[in-house]
Amino acid sequence: GELKEMYDQNVEPWGGVDNILKIHSLSPESLKAHISLYKTVMYGKSPIRRRVSRTMIQRLNGSKVNRFSGGTRCQDEWSPHEKL
């Protein structure tokens, strides 16, 4: 059905579908929205990709985002030697 078609269109090089997509199995509409958002962020012409990527890396590293400096951290809060 519709869900299988969407899965078939999103098979990864390793031959399967990522679990993050599988969680939408009970709601194909949410899967469509997820894929649309992903494609917009990753392949769109907006600078949002850079901001989302930076924020995700900072969160994964456990660092705080300073919203008053455009998403970057102040020098006294961040060292270029922090893990990535």
ChimeraX attribute file (.defattr): number of C-alpha atoms within 10 A of each C-alpha:
attribute: neighborCount
match mode: 1-to-1
recipient: residues
	/A:1	5
	/A:2	8
	/A:3	17
	/A:4	11
	/A:5	9
	/A:6	16
	/A:7	17
	/A:8	13
	/A:9	10
	/A:10	15
	/A:11	12
	/A:12	11
	/A:13	7
	/A:14	7
	/A:15	9
	/A:16	11
	/A:17	16
	/A:18	13
	/A:19	8
	/A:20	9
	/A:21	17
	/A:22	14
	/A:23	12
	/A:24	16
	/A:25	13
	/A:26	10
	/A:27	11
	/A:28	17
	/A:29	11
	/A:30	14
	/A:31	20
	/A:32	15
	/A:33	12
	/A:34	15
	/A:35	14
	/A:36	11
	/A:37	13
	/A:38	13
	/A:39	11
	/A:40	14
	/A:41	18
	/A:42	15
	/A:43	10
	/A:44	12
	/A:45	9
	/A:46	11
	/A:47	10
	/A:48	13
	/A:49	16
	/A:50	12
	/A:51	15
	/A:52	14
	/A:53	13
	/A:54	15
	/A:55	17
	/A:56	14
	/A:57	14
	/A:58	19
	/A:59	12
	/A:60	11
	/A:61	12
	/A:62	10
	/A:63	15
	/A:64	15
	/A:65	18
	/A:66	12
	/A:67	9
	/A:68	9
	/A:69	9
	/A:70	9
	/A:71	15
	/A:72	16
	/A:73	17
	/A:74	13
	/A:75	8
	/A:76	6
	/A:77	10
	/A:78	12
	/A:79	10
	/A:80	7
	/A:81	6
	/A:82	9
	/A:83	10
	/A:84	8
